[in-house]
């Protein structure tokens, strides 16, 4: 009975939190995973949410999930972001 409860909890909370540092206006798109955070280099400028959209798209492709599974929890107007990825 106890094992079933653990599996149920893990199933409900099947998401991951990422700490992300964004570098807008980069020459090419790339993602560098470092200890404790991810660096995301995007071509888009940091204006009108274009860089945020590019970050969501890049992380979705990198993690092989839908764009709708990614939410920027903190840092919409900052280069340092906290992002939730639903599995």
N, C-alpha and C positions, 0 to 999 in steps of 0.2 A: 504493500500500500504506500509506503513512504517513497519508493522509487517512482511510482506513477505520479505523485505530487510534484516531484522534482522535474520530471519530463514535461508535465503540464506547465509549470512556471517557465521553463526554458522556452517552450513553444510560444507562450504569450509574449515574452520579452525577447524575441529573436531580432534584435537590432544591434548595431555597433555605433559607437560614438567616435568620431575622428576629430583630431585637432589639426587644422589646416592653415598653412601660411600661403597666401596667394601673391603671385607676381604677375600683375597685368602688363600688357604691351610687350610681352616676350616675343622673341623672334620665332620660336616654334613651341608648340604645345608639348609639354612633358610633365610627368609626375615622378617625384623623387621621394621615396619612403625613407625617413630617418627615424631614429629612436625617439618615440614619443609623439611624433607629428609627421605630417605629409606636406611637402612643398609642391604646389601646383602652379605651373607656368602656363599662362594663357595668352593668346594673341589679342584678345578683346581689351578695349580700354575700360578703365574703372569709372565709367559714366553710364547713367541710366540703367543700371543693373546688368549691363552687358557682360562684365567680368563674372558676376555671380552666376549668370546663365551658362557661361562657358565652363565654370568650375563644376557646376552640377552635371553638365553633359560629360565632361572629362572623367569625373569620378564614377559616373554611371557606366561608362565604357570600361574603365579600369577594373571596377568591381563586378562587372557583368550583371548589372541590375537595371531596372527601368529608371528613367529620370524621375518618375513620380515617387520612387522609393527613397528619394534623397531630400532631406529638409535641412536648410540652414537654420540652426537653432539660435545661434548667437554670432554677431559680427557682420550683419548685412552691409554696413558701411565701413568695415574695417578690413585690413588685409589678414588679420588673425580671425579665424572662424572656427566655430564648433558645429560639426555637421553630423546628423543622424542618418544612418543607412539602414533601411529595413531589409531583412533577408528574405 
